[in-house]
Amino acid sequence: MKDRILVTYASKHGATKEIAEEIADVFIENYIPVDVLPINEVDNLVDYSAVIIGSAVYIGQWRKEAVQFLKRNSVALAARPTWLFSTGPTGEGDPVELLDGWRYPKAIKPMIERIEPRDITVFHGVLDVDDLNFLERYMVKNINAAIGDYRDWDAIDAWAESIITELDIKPHKEF
């Protein structure tokens, strides 16, 4: 199983989970063994040659369980190719530009420097007011956030393809 890839995620309302599943689907379409798991269900990284980690972002922060995962696994992640993605901004345009160049929370910078991920990206997210609690609705109203699903599936697929290219993994017809 030396070429098995892990795609793991921390999602609050499911949008980040769906992005992680899309990334895994690109690996599956290319006959590359992959597991896609919620971040709190990953016990160890021994079986994985590479790891892709995604977290939803709320108020500029990664989900708590994602930060704990990075802390707990920083040595193992530094020993294998690792990619990170954040999800959250809504609206038209480049998500990093919408966030004024932000790619990850400052609080996780020391862990990122230890891990040295191959790439860090930001994908548009989903904002559905029906999924929000009272406090979240209040905050969304005050910042005038764009409501809707702004995920760019072509960009997500292209990013996954770029990882496959960089890893140079040969397809497994059966896995």
VMD Tcl script that builds the backbone (N, CA, C; Angstrom):
set m [mol new atoms 525]
animate dup $m
set s [atomselect $m all]
$s set {name element resname resid chain x y z} {
  {N N MET 1 A 0.820 -1.207 0.000}
  {CA C MET 1 A 0.000 0.000 0.000}
  {C C MET 1 A 0.857 1.263 0.000}
  {N N LYS 2 A 2.081 1.195 -0.492}
  {CA C LYS 2 A 2.965 2.338 -0.362}
  {C C LYS 2 A 2.483 3.579 -1.111}
  {N N ASP 3 A 1.622 3.429 -2.094}
  {CA C ASP 3 A 1.128 4.592 -2.837}
  {C C ASP 3 A -0.262 5.039 -2.398}
  {N N ARG 4 A -0.750 4.578 -1.259}
  {CA C ARG 4 A -2.085 4.949 -0.790}
  {C C ARG 4 A -2.052 6.392 -0.281}
  {N N ILE 5 A -3.060 7.165 -0.669}
  {CA C ILE 5 A -3.165 8.581 -0.319}
  {C C ILE 5 A -4.293 8.757 0.693}
  {N N LEU 6 A -4.091 9.666 1.639}
  {CA C LEU 6 A -5.146 10.024 2.584}
  {C C LEU 6 A -5.619 11.436 2.277}
  {N N VAL 7 A -6.928 11.579 2.129}
  {CA C VAL 7 A -7.561 12.895 2.065}
  {C C VAL 7 A -8.407 12.992 3.322}
  {N N THR 8 A -8.055 13.923 4.191}
  {CA C THR 8 A -8.780 14.064 5.450}
  {C C THR 8 A -9.243 15.506 5.614}
  {N N TYR 9 A -10.305 15.686 6.371}
  {CA C TYR 9 A -10.943 17.001 6.415}
  {C C TYR 9 A -11.622 17.256 7.748}
  {N N ALA 10 A -11.795 18.555 8.037}
  {CA C ALA 10 A -12.590 19.022 9.169}
  {C C ALA 10 A -13.659 19.944 8.589}
  {N N SER 11 A -14.908 19.539 8.743}
  {CA C SER 11 A -16.024 20.249 8.122}
  {C C SER 11 A -17.120 20.473 9.151}
  {N N LYS 12 A -17.729 21.630 9.134}
  {CA C LYS 12 A -18.822 21.909 10.066}
  {C C LYS 12 A -20.188 21.622 9.447}
  {N N HIS 13 A -20.401 22.122 8.224}
  {CA C HIS 13 A -21.702 21.970 7.577}
  {C C HIS 13 A -21.676 21.044 6.364}
  {N N GLY 14 A -20.514 20.480 6.031}
  {CA C GLY 14 A -20.440 19.499 4.957}
  {C C GLY 14 A -19.785 19.960 3.665}
  {N N ALA 15 A -19.576 21.241 3.466}
  {CA C ALA 15 A -18.997 21.723 2.206}
  {C C ALA 15 A -17.542 21.274 2.055}
  {N N THR 16 A -16.775 21.324 3.122}
  {CA C THR 16 A -15.374 20.894 3.065}
  {C C THR 16 A -15.302 19.384 2.851}
  {N N LYS 17 A -16.199 18.654 3.459}
  {CA C LYS 17 A -16.272 17.202 3.244}
  {C C LYS 17 A -16.491 16.911 1.760}
  {N N GLU 18 A -17.413 17.634 1.132}
  {CA C GLU 18 A -17.697 17.411 -0.292}
  {C C GLU 18 A -16.491 17.755 -1.165}
  {N N ILE 19 A -15.722 18.764 -0.786}
  {CA C ILE 19 A -14.503 19.089 -1.530}
  {C C ILE 19 A -13.488 17.955 -1.372}
  {N N ALA 20 A -13.316 17.451 -0.156}
  {CA C ALA 20 A -12.397 16.331 0.085}
  {C C ALA 20 A -12.814 15.111 -0.731}
  {N N GLU 21 A -14.105 14.841 -0.797}
  {CA C GLU 21 A -14.602 13.709 -1.590}
  {C C GLU 21 A -14.329 13.912 -3.078}
  {N N GLU 22 A -14.452 15.145 -3.550}
  {CA C GLU 22 A -14.155 15.438 -4.960}
  {C C GLU 22 A -12.678 15.202 -5.261}
  {N N ILE 23 A -11.808 15.631 -4.358}
  {CA C ILE 23 A -10.370 15.397 -4.528}
  {C C ILE 23 A -10.101 13.897 -4.586}
  {N N ALA 24 A -10.693 13.147 -3.666}
  {CA C ALA 24 A -10.519 11.686 -3.659}
  {C C ALA 24 A -11.045 11.067 -4.946}
  {N N ASP 25 A -12.158 11.574 -5.457}
  {CA C ASP 25 A -12.718 11.052 -6.712}
  {C C ASP 25 A -11.738 11.197 -7.876}
  {N N VAL 26 A -10.988 12.287 -7.906}
  {CA C VAL 26 A -9.986 12.472 -8.964}
  {C C VAL 26 A -8.916 11.385 -8.855}
  {N N PHE 27 A -8.512 11.047 -7.645}
  {CA C PHE 27 A -7.547 9.955 -7.457}
  {C C PHE 27 A -8.142 8.627 -7.908}
  {N N ILE 28 A -9.382 8.383 -7.532}
  {CA C ILE 28 A -10.057 7.135 -7.916}
  {C C ILE 28 A -10.164 7.029 -9.438}
  {N N GLU 29 A -10.530 8.124 -10.097}
  {CA C GLU 29 A -10.633 8.129 -11.564}
  {C C GLU 29 A -9.296 7.822 -12.234}
  {N N ASN 30 A -8.209 8.088 -11.519}
  {CA C ASN 30 A -6.868 7.808 -12.031}
  {C C ASN 30 A -6.299 6.507 -11.469}
  {N N TYR 31 A -7.167 5.682 -10.889}
  {CA C TYR 31 A -6.794 4.367 -10.352}
  {C C TYR 31 A -5.699 4.457 -9.300}
  {N N ILE 32 A -5.785 5.453 -8.442}
  {CA C ILE 32 A -4.817 5.624 -7.363}
  {C C ILE 32 A -5.540 5.362 -6.041}
  {N N PRO 33 A -5.011 4.437 -5.237}
  {CA C PRO 33 A -5.654 4.105 -3.959}
  {C C PRO 33 A -5.727 5.323 -3.033}
  {N N VAL 34 A -6.905 5.566 -2.513}
  {CA C VAL 34 A -7.126 6.739 -1.674}
  {C C VAL 34 A -8.170 6.417 -0.610}
  {N N ASP 35 A -7.979 6.989 0.556}
  {CA C ASP 35 A -8.994 6.963 1.610}
  {C C ASP 35 A -9.393 8.402 1.873}
  {N N VAL 36 A -10.669 8.641 2.079}
  {CA C VAL 36 A -11.160 9.964 2.460}
  {C C VAL 36 A -11.887 9.795 3.788}
  {N N LEU 37 A -11.373 10.503 4.820}
  {CA C LEU 37 A -11.873 10.310 6.180}
  {C C LEU 37 A -12.006 11.647 6.912}
  {N N PRO 38 A -13.000 11.727 7.795}
  {CA C PRO 38 A -13.042 12.891 8.684}
  {C C PRO 38 A -11.766 12.899 9.533}
  {N N ILE 39 A -11.250 14.049 9.803}
  {CA C ILE 39 A -9.963 14.177 10.478}
  {C C ILE 39 A -9.940 13.508 11.850}
  {N N ASN 40 A -11.090 13.494 12.532}
  {CA C ASN 40 A -11.120 12.876 13.860}
  {C C ASN 40 A -11.212 11.352 13.811}
  {N N GLU 41 A -11.248 10.769 12.619}
  {CA C GLU 41 A -11.251 9.307 12.478}
  {C C GLU 41 A -9.903 8.759 12.011}
  {N N VAL 42 A -8.904 9.618 11.880}
  {CA C VAL 42 A -7.578 9.180 11.436}
  {C C VAL 42 A -6.737 8.877 12.674}
  {N N ASP 43 A -6.360 7.592 12.822}
  {CA C ASP 43 A -5.572 7.175 13.976}
  {C C ASP 43 A -4.075 7.332 13.766}
  {N N ASN 44 A -3.599 6.979 12.563}
  {CA C ASN 44 A -2.177 7.126 12.271}
  {C C ASN 44 A -1.999 7.280 10.769}
  {N N LEU 45 A -0.785 7.594 10.379}
  {CA C LEU 45 A -0.499 7.875 8.980}
  {C C LEU 45 A 0.426 6.825 8.360}
  {N N VAL 46 A 0.692 5.748 9.058}
  {CA C VAL 46 A 1.645 4.730 8.621}
  {C C VAL 46 A 1.335 4.181 7.236}
  {N N ASP 47 A 0.083 3.976 6.913}
  {CA C ASP 47 A -0.302 3.354 5.646}
  {C C ASP 47 A -0.331 4.321 4.460}
  {N N TYR 48 A 0.008 5.581 4.676}
  {CA C TYR 48 A -0.155 6.577 3.627}
  {C C TYR 48 A 1.178 7.155 3.168}
  {N N SER 49 A 1.337 7.230 1.860}
  {CA C SER 49 A 2.559 7.814 1.305}
  {C C SER 49 A 2.431 9.323 1.136}
  {N N ALA 50 A 1.210 9.843 1.159}
  {CA C ALA 50 A 0.974 11.281 1.046}
  {C C ALA 50 A -0.345 11.616 1.730}
  {N N VAL 51 A -0.459 12.867 2.172}
  {CA C VAL 51 A -1.645 13.293 2.912}
  {C C VAL 51 A -2.111 14.650 2.389}
  {N N ILE 52 A -3.422 14.759 2.216}
  {CA C ILE 52 A -4.071 16.022 1.847}
  {C C ILE 52 A -5.026 16.355 2.985}
  {N N ILE 53 A -4.869 17.545 3.546}
  {CA C ILE 53 A -5.651 17.947 4.716}
  {C C ILE 53 A -6.430 19.211 4.385}
  {N N GLY 54 A -7.719 19.182 4.691}
  {CA C GLY 54 A -8.551 20.350 4.462}
  {C C GLY 54 A -9.330 20.734 5.697}
  {N N SER 55 A -9.541 22.018 5.851}
  {CA C SER 55 A -10.356 22.500 6.967}
  {C C SER 55 A -11.223 23.667 6.521}
  {N N ALA 56 A -12.426 23.652 7.035}
  {CA C ALA 56 A -13.290 24.824 6.899}
  {C C ALA 56 A -12.681 25.935 7.750}
  {N N VAL 57 A -12.921 27.161 7.358}
  {CA C VAL 57 A -12.405 28.316 8.083}
  {C C VAL 57 A -13.587 29.133 8.586}
  {N N TYR 58 A -13.539 29.439 9.874}
  {CA C TYR 58 A -14.559 30.285 10.493}
  {C C TYR 58 A -13.850 31.373 11.283}
  {N N ILE 59 A -14.205 32.604 11.000}
  {CA C ILE 59 A -13.610 33.772 11.655}
  {C C ILE 59 A -12.086 33.691 11.573}
  {N N GLY 60 A -11.592 33.297 10.405}
  {CA C GLY 60 A -10.158 33.266 10.165}
  {C C GLY 60 A -9.401 32.120 10.808}
  {N N GLN 61 A -10.104 31.137 11.329}
  {CA C GLN 61 A -9.442 30.028 12.019}
  {C C GLN 61 A -9.838 28.681 11.423}
  {N N TRP 62 A -8.880 27.751 11.428}
  {CA C TRP 62 A -9.189 26.371 11.059}
  {C C TRP 62 A -10.013 25.740 12.164}
  {N N ARG 63 A -10.744 24.702 11.828}
  {CA C ARG 63 A -11.505 23.944 12.824}
  {C C ARG 63 A -10.542 23.390 13.889}
  {N N LYS 64 A -10.996 23.364 15.113}
  {CA C LYS 64 A -10.172 22.935 16.248}
  {C C LYS 64 A -9.583 21.542 16.025}
  {N N GLU 65 A -10.388 20.617 15.516}
  {CA C GLU 65 A -9.906 19.252 15.319}
  {C C GLU 65 A -8.812 19.175 14.261}
  {N N ALA 66 A -8.832 20.081 13.291}
  {CA C ALA 66 A -7.783 20.115 12.263}
  {C C ALA 66 A -6.470 20.618 12.860}
  {N N VAL 67 A -6.535 21.637 13.693}
  {CA C VAL 67 A -5.334 22.159 14.346}
  {C C VAL 67 A -4.737 21.084 15.259}
  {N N GLN 68 A -5.573 20.390 16.007}
  {CA C GLN 68 A -5.094 19.312 16.878}
  {C C GLN 68 A -4.438 18.201 16.062}
  {N N PHE 69 A -5.001 17.889 14.900}
  {CA C PHE 69 A -4.430 16.869 14.017}
  {C C PHE 69 A -3.030 17.284 13.567}
  {N N LEU 70 A -2.869 18.534 13.153}
  {CA C LEU 70 A -1.556 19.017 12.736}
  {C C LEU 70 A -0.547 18.911 13.876}
  {N N LYS 71 A -0.947 19.320 15.075}
  {CA C LYS 71 A -0.051 19.242 16.232}
  {C C LYS 71 A 0.356 17.801 16.508}
  {N N ARG 72 A -0.625 16.932 16.550}
  {CA C ARG 72 A -0.407 15.527 16.907}
  {C C ARG 72 A 0.433 14.784 15.870}
  {N N ASN 73 A 0.335 15.183 14.614}
  {CA C ASN 73 A 0.965 14.434 13.528}
  {C C ASN 73 A 2.045 15.209 12.774}
  {N N SER 74 A 2.554 16.285 13.341}
  {CA C SER 74 A 3.489 17.128 12.587}
  {C C SER 74 A 4.746 16.375 12.153}
  {N N VAL 75 A 5.264 15.485 12.975}
  {CA C VAL 75 A 6.469 14.731 12.601}
  {C C VAL 75 A 6.155 13.787 11.438}
  {N N ALA 76 A 5.058 13.053 11.533}
  {CA C ALA 76 A 4.666 12.122 10.464}
  {C C ALA 76 A 4.340 12.873 9.176}
  {N N LEU 77 A 3.709 14.024 9.274}
  {CA C LEU 77 A 3.376 14.813 8.085}
  {C C LEU 77 A 4.630 15.379 7.422}
  {N N ALA 78 A 5.599 15.772 8.226}
  {CA C ALA 78 A 6.855 16.302 7.673}
  {C C ALA 78 A 7.641 15.220 6.932}
  {N N ALA 79 A 7.368 13.960 7.241}
  {CA C ALA 79 A 8.102 12.842 6.638}
  {C C ALA 79 A 7.498 12.363 5.323}
  {N N ARG 80 A 6.397 12.966 4.896}
  {CA C ARG 80 A 5.750 12.543 3.654}
  {C C ARG 80 A 5.180 13.770 2.943}
  {N N PRO 81 A 4.971 13.671 1.647}
  {CA C PRO 81 A 4.359 14.802 0.931}
  {C C PRO 81 A 2.986 15.130 1.520}
  {N N THR 82 A 2.789 16.402 1.806}
  {CA C THR 82 A 1.552 16.864 2.432}
  {C C THR 82 A 1.070 18.116 1.703}
  {N N TRP 83 A -0.233 18.188 1.515}
  {CA C TRP 83 A -0.878 19.359 0.924}
  {C C TRP 83 A -1.964 19.819 1.877}
  {N N LEU 84 A -2.212 21.135 1.908}
  {CA C LEU 84 A -3.246 21.708 2.771}
  {C C LEU 84 A -4.207 22.555 1.946}
  {N N PHE 85 A -5.479 22.494 2.333}
  {CA C PHE 85 A -6.439 23.414 1.731}
  {C C PHE 85 A -7.392 23.930 2.790}
  {N N SER 86 A -7.781 25.169 2.602}
  {CA C SER 86 A -8.778 25.815 3.448}
  {C C SER 86 A -9.995 26.097 2.590}
  {N N THR 87 A -11.160 26.111 3.215}
  {CA C THR 87 A -12.382 26.446 2.489}
  {C C THR 87 A -13.153 27.499 3.270}
  {N N GLY 88 A -13.840 28.339 2.553}
  {CA C GLY 88 A -14.667 29.275 3.276}
  {C C GLY 88 A -15.110 30.519 2.561}
  {N N PRO 89 A -14.203 31.215 1.862}
  {CA C PRO 89 A -14.662 32.501 1.319}
  {C C PRO 89 A -15.767 32.315 0.286}
  {N N THR 90 A -16.681 33.225 0.295}
  {CA C THR 90 A -17.747 33.212 -0.703}
  {C C THR 90 A -17.674 34.516 -1.484}
  {N N GLY 91 A -18.294 34.502 -2.642}
  {CA C GLY 91 A -18.266 35.673 -3.507}
  {C C GLY 91 A -17.510 35.362 -4.778}
  {N N GLU 92 A -17.559 36.291 -5.701}
  {CA C GLU 92 A -16.893 36.123 -7.003}
  {C C GLU 92 A -15.431 36.528 -6.900}
  {N N GLY 93 A -14.587 35.852 -7.682}
  {CA C GLY 93 A -13.180 36.207 -7.748}
  {C C GLY 93 A -12.287 35.173 -7.107}
  {N N ASP 94 A -10.993 35.411 -7.187}
  {CA C ASP 94 A -9.992 34.523 -6.619}
  {C C ASP 94 A -10.132 34.492 -5.101}
  {N N PRO 95 A -10.255 33.296 -4.497}
  {CA C PRO 95 A -10.475 33.240 -3.049}
  {C C PRO 95 A -9.329 33.837 -2.231}
  {N N VAL 96 A -8.081 33.677 -2.678}
  {CA C VAL 96 A -6.956 34.247 -1.939}
  {C C VAL 96 A -6.993 35.775 -2.029}
  {N N GLU 97 A -7.354 36.295 -3.185}
  {CA C GLU 97 A -7.482 37.752 -3.316}
  {C C GLU 97 A -8.613 38.278 -2.439}
  {N N LEU 98 A -9.717 37.535 -2.376}
  {CA C LEU 98 A -10.829 37.943 -1.515}
  {C C LEU 98 A -10.402 38.011 -0.054}
  {N N LEU 99 A -9.394 37.196 0.300}
  {CA C LEU 99 A -8.901 37.150 1.671}
  {C C LEU 99 A -7.621 37.977 1.847}
  {N N ASP 100 A -7.351 38.879 0.912}
  {CA C ASP 100 A -6.175 39.758 0.970}
  {C C ASP 100 A -4.869 38.979 1.133}
  {N N GLY 101 A -4.757 37.855 0.414}
  {CA C GLY 101 A -3.529 37.065 0.425}
  {C C GLY 101 A -3.462 35.995 1.501}
  {N N TRP 102 A -4.442 35.940 2.358}
  {CA C TRP 102 A -4.480 34.954 3.452}
  {C C TRP 102 A -4.584 33.550 2.878}
  {N N ARG 103 A -3.779 32.617 3.384}
  {CA C ARG 103 A -3.850 31.225 2.938}
  {C C ARG 103 A -4.044 30.253 4.089}
  {N N TYR 104 A -3.719 30.687 5.310}
  {CA C TYR 104 A -3.902 29.848 6.496}
  {C C TYR 104 A -3.836 30.745 7.729}
  {N N PRO 105 A -4.400 30.277 8.834}
  {CA C PRO 105 A -4.380 31.086 10.059}
  {C C PRO 105 A -2.959 31.248 10.613}
  {N N LYS 106 A -2.648 32.415 11.118}
  {CA C LYS 106 A -1.328 32.666 11.703}
  {C C LYS 106 A -1.021 31.695 12.842}
  {N N ALA 107 A -2.045 31.261 13.560}
  {CA C ALA 107 A -1.842 30.377 14.708}
  {C C ALA 107 A -1.209 29.039 14.320}
  {N N ILE 108 A -1.384 28.612 13.076}
  {CA C ILE 108 A -0.810 27.315 12.674}
  {C C ILE 108 A 0.497 27.469 11.894}
  {N N LYS 109 A 0.995 28.688 11.788}
  {CA C LYS 109 A 2.235 28.925 11.027}
  {C C LYS 109 A 3.410 28.080 11.529}
  {N N PRO 110 A 3.653 27.973 12.853}
  {CA C PRO 110 A 4.779 27.140 13.301}
  {C C PRO 110 A 4.646 25.676 12.862}
  {N N MET 111 A 3.439 25.147 12.876}
  {CA C MET 111 A 3.226 23.763 12.433}
  {C C MET 111 A 3.450 23.638 10.930}
  {N N ILE 112 A 2.982 24.614 10.186}
  {CA C ILE 112 A 3.166 24.601 8.732}
  {C C ILE 112 A 4.656 24.654 8.395}
  {N N GLU 113 A 5.405 25.457 9.123}
  {CA C GLU 113 A 6.844 25.538 8.878}
  {C C GLU 113 A 7.538 24.201 9.187}
  {N N ARG 114 A 7.067 23.473 10.201}
  {CA C ARG 114 A 7.624 22.147 10.516}
  {C C ARG 114 A 7.267 21.131 9.445}
  {N N ILE 115 A 6.019 21.159 9.005}
  {CA C ILE 115 A 5.509 20.167 8.048}
  {C C ILE 115 A 6.043 20.422 6.635}
  {N N GLU 116 A 6.209 21.675 6.270}
  {CA C GLU 116 A 6.634 22.073 4.929}
  {C C GLU 116 A 5.761 21.459 3.834}
  {N N PRO 117 A 4.468 21.818 3.829}
  {CA C PRO 117 A 3.571 21.258 2.802}
  {C C PRO 117 A 4.025 21.637 1.398}
  {N N ARG 118 A 3.704 20.757 0.449}
  {CA C ARG 118 A 4.065 20.997 -0.955}
  {C C ARG 118 A 3.282 22.177 -1.526}
  {N N ASP 119 A 2.031 22.343 -1.049}
  {CA C ASP 119 A 1.207 23.452 -1.512}
  {C C ASP 119 A 0.130 23.714 -0.465}
  {N N ILE 120 A -0.288 24.959 -0.424}
  {CA C ILE 120 A -1.394 25.379 0.440}
  {C C ILE 120 A -2.314 26.196 -0.447}
  {N N THR 121 A -3.591 25.820 -0.480}
  {CA C THR 121 A -4.521 26.553 -1.321}
  {C C THR 121 A -5.791 26.876 -0.548}
  {N N VAL 122 A -6.576 27.735 -1.138}
  {CA C VAL 122 A -7.863 28.127 -0.561}
  {C C VAL 122 A -8.920 27.932 -1.639}
  {N N PHE 123 A -9.998 27.261 -1.258}
  {CA C PHE 123 A -11.126 27.086 -2.165}
  {C C PHE 123 A -12.322 27.876 -1.652}
  {N N HIS 124 A -13.113 28.357 -2.597}
  {CA C HIS 124 A -14.382 28.976 -2.223}
  {C C HIS 124 A -15.227 27.977 -1.433}
  {N N GLY 125 A -16.107 28.513 -0.616}
  {CA C GLY 125 A -16.980 27.671 0.178}
  {C C GLY 125 A -18.444 27.921 -0.114}
  {N N VAL 126 A -19.255 27.520 0.845}
  {CA C VAL 126 A -20.706 27.640 0.760}
  {C C VAL 126 A -21.189 28.411 1.979}
  {N N LEU 127 A -22.102 29.312 1.760}
  {CA C LEU 127 A -22.736 29.999 2.876}
  {C C LEU 127 A -24.238 29.892 2.696}
  {N N ASP 128 A -24.848 29.058 3.533}
  {CA C ASP 128 A -26.300 28.832 3.531}
  {C C ASP 128 A -26.818 29.276 4.888}
  {N N VAL 129 A -27.541 30.374 4.918}
  {CA C VAL 129 A -28.010 30.914 6.202}
  {C C VAL 129 A -28.892 29.938 6.962}
  {N N ASP 130 A -29.528 29.010 6.269}
  {CA C ASP 130 A -30.368 28.028 6.957}
  {C C ASP 130 A -29.540 27.086 7.829}
  {N N ASP 131 A -28.235 26.960 7.541}
  {CA C ASP 131 A -27.355 26.096 8.328}
  {C C ASP 131 A -26.742 26.804 9.525}
  {N N LEU 132 A -26.937 28.106 9.638}
  {CA C LEU 132 A -26.251 28.894 10.650}
  {C C LEU 132 A -27.075 29.074 11.916}
  {N N ASN 133 A -26.365 29.169 13.046}
  {CA C ASN 133 A -27.048 29.483 14.297}
  {C C ASN 133 A -27.230 31.007 14.390}
  {N N PHE 134 A -27.872 31.455 15.444}
  {CA C PHE 134 A -28.182 32.880 15.583}
  {C C PHE 134 A -26.930 33.750 15.540}
  {N N LEU 135 A -25.898 33.379 16.284}
  {CA C LEU 135 A -24.672 34.176 16.332}
  {C C LEU 135 A -24.000 34.219 14.959}
  {N N GLU 136 A -23.956 33.084 14.273}
  {CA C GLU 136 A -23.357 33.050 12.936}
  {C C GLU 136 A -24.138 33.929 11.960}
  {N N ARG 137 A -25.455 33.877 12.039}
  {CA C ARG 137 A -26.268 34.736 11.167}
  {C C ARG 137 A -25.989 36.209 11.426}
  {N N TYR 138 A -25.843 36.562 12.686}
  {CA C TYR 138 A -25.543 37.945 13.062}
  {C C TYR 138 A -24.206 38.383 12.459}
  {N N MET 139 A -23.187 37.521 12.582}
  {CA C MET 139 A -21.859 37.857 12.049}
  {C C MET 139 A -21.889 37.980 10.525}
  {N N VAL 140 A -22.583 37.050 9.865}
  {CA C VAL 140 A -22.672 37.080 8.400}
  {C C VAL 140 A -23.349 38.365 7.940}
  {N N LYS 141 A -24.371 38.761 8.638}
  {CA C LYS 141 A -25.084 39.993 8.283}
  {C C LYS 141 A -24.170 41.209 8.448}
  {N N ASN 142 A -23.375 41.224 9.517}
  {CA C ASN 142 A -22.503 42.375 9.791}
  {C C ASN 142 A -21.332 42.490 8.820}
  {N N ILE 143 A -20.878 41.383 8.281}
  {CA C ILE 143 A -19.762 41.473 7.327}
  {C C ILE 143 A -20.249 41.459 5.882}
  {N N ASN 144 A -21.561 41.350 5.720}
  {CA C ASN 144 A -22.164 41.381 4.393}
  {C C ASN 144 A -21.590 40.292 3.471}
  {N N ALA 145 A -21.486 39.071 4.004}
  {CA C ALA 145 A -20.931 37.940 3.249}
  {C C ALA 145 A -21.886 37.511 2.138}
  {N N ALA 146 A -21.308 37.042 1.042}
  {CA C ALA 146 A -22.100 36.561 -0.094}
  {C C ALA 146 A -22.716 35.204 0.247}
  {N N ILE 147 A -23.995 35.087 0.051}
  {CA C ILE 147 A -24.738 33.852 0.338}
  {C C ILE 147 A -24.729 32.980 -0.920}
  {N N GLY 148 A -24.528 31.678 -0.738}
  {CA C GLY 148 A -24.598 30.750 -1.866}
  {C C GLY 148 A -23.436 29.772 -1.882}
  {N N ASP 149 A -23.420 28.949 -2.915}
  {CA C ASP 149 A -22.374 27.948 -3.122}
  {C C ASP 149 A -21.419 28.485 -4.178}
  {N N TYR 150 A -20.209 28.807 -3.778}
  {CA C TYR 150 A -19.224 29.393 -4.676}
  {C C TYR 150 A -18.072 28.435 -5.002}
  {N N ARG 151 A -18.225 27.167 -4.650}
  {CA C ARG 151 A -17.146 26.220 -4.909}
  {C C ARG 151 A -16.889 26.096 -6.414}
  {N N ASP 152 A -15.623 26.061 -6.765}
  {CA C ASP 152 A -15.190 25.957 -8.154}
  {C C ASP 152 A -14.664 24.541 -8.368}
  {N N TRP 153 A -15.533 23.666 -8.850}
  {CA C TRP 153 A -15.187 22.250 -8.982}
  {C C TRP 153 A -14.055 22.033 -9.983}
  {N N ASP 154 A -13.973 22.855 -11.015}
  {CA C ASP 154 A -12.872 22.732 -11.978}
  {C C ASP 154 A -11.539 23.045 -11.308}
  {N N ALA 155 A -11.501 24.058 -10.463}
  {CA C ALA 155 A -10.271 24.411 -9.748}
  {C C ALA 155 A -9.885 23.311 -8.768}
  {N N ILE 156 A -10.862 22.734 -8.112}
  {CA C ILE 156 A -10.606 21.634 -7.171}
  {C C ILE 156 A -10.034 20.439 -7.919}
  {N N ASP 157 A -10.663 20.070 -9.036}
  {CA C ASP 157 A -10.164 18.944 -9.844}
  {C C ASP 157 A -8.753 19.216 -10.359}
  {N N ALA 158 A -8.497 20.428 -10.820}
  {CA C ALA 158 A -7.175 20.773 -11.345}
  {C C ALA 158 A -6.111 20.675 -10.252}
  {N N TRP 159 A -6.444 21.095 -9.046}
  {CA C TRP 159 A -5.505 21.002 -7.932}
  {C C TRP 159 A -5.197 19.541 -7.619}
  {N N ALA 160 A -6.226 18.707 -7.583}
  {CA C ALA 160 A -6.021 17.270 -7.341}
  {C C ALA 160 A -5.154 16.659 -8.434}
  {N N GLU 161 A -5.415 17.017 -9.683}
  {CA C GLU 161 A -4.602 16.523 -10.803}
  {C C GLU 161 A -3.143 16.958 -10.658}
  {N N SER 162 A -2.921 18.174 -10.191}
  {CA C SER 162 A -1.542 18.655 -10.023}
  {C C SER 162 A -0.813 17.851 -8.945}
  {N N ILE 163 A -1.535 17.414 -7.932}
  {CA C ILE 163 A -0.936 16.579 -6.886}
  {C C ILE 163 A -0.547 15.227 -7.471}
  {N N ILE 164 A -1.430 14.638 -8.260}
  {CA C ILE 164 A -1.137 13.355 -8.907}
  {C C ILE 164 A 0.105 13.481 -9.782}
  {N N THR 165 A 0.179 14.557 -10.544}
  {CA C THR 165 A 1.348 14.784 -11.412}
  {C C THR 165 A 2.623 14.895 -10.580}
  {N N GLU 166 A 2.559 15.656 -9.499}
  {CA C GLU 166 A 3.743 15.839 -8.664}
  {C C GLU 166 A 4.171 14.540 -7.989}
  {N N LEU 167 A 3.204 13.740 -7.557}
  {CA C LEU 167 A 3.535 12.476 -6.905}
  {C C LEU 167 A 4.072 11.434 -7.885}
  {N N ASP 168 A 3.685 11.564 -9.144}
  {CA C ASP 168 A 4.128 10.630 -10.185}
  {C C ASP 168 A 3.823 9.175 -9.794}
  {N N ILE 169 A 2.588 8.951 -9.343}
  {CA C ILE 169 A 2.143 7.616 -8.951}
  {C C ILE 169 A 1.600 6.903 -10.173}
  {N N LYS 170 A 2.012 5.682 -10.349}
  {CA C LYS 170 A 1.495 4.868 -11.463}
  {C C LYS 170 A 0.115 4.342 -11.082}
  {N N PRO 171 A -0.807 4.338 -12.035}
  {CA C PRO 171 A -2.162 3.831 -11.753}
  {C C PRO 171 A -2.155 2.372 -11.310}
  {N N HIS 172 A -3.044 2.068 -10.376}
  {CA C HIS 172 A -3.256 0.699 -9.920}
  {C C HIS 172 A -4.604 0.271 -10.504}
  {N N LYS 173 A -4.628 -0.697 -11.372}
  {CA C LYS 173 A -5.891 -1.102 -11.998}
  {C C LYS 173 A -6.844 -1.713 -10.969}
  {N N GLU 174 A -6.282 -2.274 -9.898}
  {CA C GLU 174 A -7.136 -2.798 -8.829}
  {C C GLU 174 A -6.592 -2.273 -7.516}
  {N N PHE 175 A -7.485 -1.725 -6.712}
  {CA C PHE 175 A -7.059 -1.310 -5.370}
  {C C PHE 175 A -8.208 -1.405 -4.417}
}
mol reanalyze $m
mol bondsrecalc $m
mol representation Tube
mol addrep $m
